[in-house]
Amino acid sequence: MKWTDTLDIALELIDAHPDVDPQYIRFTDLHKWVCALPGFNDDPEKSNEKILEAIQMTWIEEQD
């Protein structure tokens, strides 16, 4: 997975962190959790606030 795979990342995060409300997650934690996902193989330095926000929004949408 790459940073641009927001849906795949969000679905993996739902499975990995089922008790987390993504609306209240800090981007520092989100970044760490994405980098720790199995199958994630992008450069950790390539993320930014816009990418993390897109992942967060997708996570919120998919969790409902």
C-alpha positions as CSV (number, residue, x, y, z in Angstrom):
1,M,0.0,0.0,0.0
2,K,1.0,3.6,-0.7
3,W,-0.1,6.8,1.0
4,T,-2.5,7.3,-1.9
5,D,-4.4,4.1,-1.2
6,T,-6.7,5.8,1.3
7,L,-9.6,3.3,1.1
8,D,-7.3,0.3,1.6
9,I,-5.5,2.0,4.5
10,A,-8.8,3.1,6.1
11,L,-10.2,-0.5,5.9
12,E,-7.0,-1.9,7.4
13,L,-7.1,0.7,10.2
14,I,-10.7,-0.2,11.0
15,D,-9.6,-3.8,11.5
16,A,-6.5,-3.0,13.4
17,H,-8.1,-0.4,15.7
18,P,-11.8,-1.3,16.1
19,D,-12.3,0.7,19.3
20,V,-10.8,4.0,18.1
21,D,-13.0,6.9,17.0
22,P,-11.1,8.3,14.0
23,Q,-12.7,11.7,14.5
24,Y,-10.4,12.3,17.5
25,I,-7.2,10.7,16.4
26,R,-4.0,12.7,16.4
27,F,-2.2,12.8,13.1
28,T,1.0,11.7,14.8
29,D,-0.7,8.5,15.9
30,L,-2.4,8.0,12.6
31,H,1.0,8.3,10.8
32,K,2.5,5.8,13.1
33,W,-0.4,3.3,12.7
34,V,-0.4,3.6,8.9
35,C,3.3,2.9,8.7
36,A,2.9,-0.1,11.0
37,L,0.2,-1.7,8.8
38,P,1.1,-5.0,7.1
39,G,1.5,-4.4,3.4
40,F,2.3,-0.7,3.8
41,N,5.5,-0.1,1.9
42,D,5.7,3.6,1.1
43,D,8.2,6.2,2.3
44,P,7.1,7.5,5.8
45,E,8.4,10.9,4.8
46,K,6.0,11.2,1.8
47,S,3.0,11.8,4.0
48,N,1.6,15.2,4.9
49,E,-1.4,16.7,6.6
50,K,-3.6,16.6,3.5
51,I,-2.9,12.9,3.0
52,L,-3.5,12.1,6.7
53,E,-6.7,14.1,6.6
54,A,-7.9,12.1,3.6
55,I,-7.2,8.8,5.3
56,Q,-9.0,10.1,8.5
57,M,-12.0,11.2,6.5
58,T,-12.2,7.9,4.6
59,W,-11.9,6.0,7.9
60,I,-14.8,8.0,9.4
61,E,-16.9,7.4,6.3
62,E,-16.2,3.6,6.2
63,Q,-16.8,3.1,9.9
64,D,-20.4,4.3,9.8
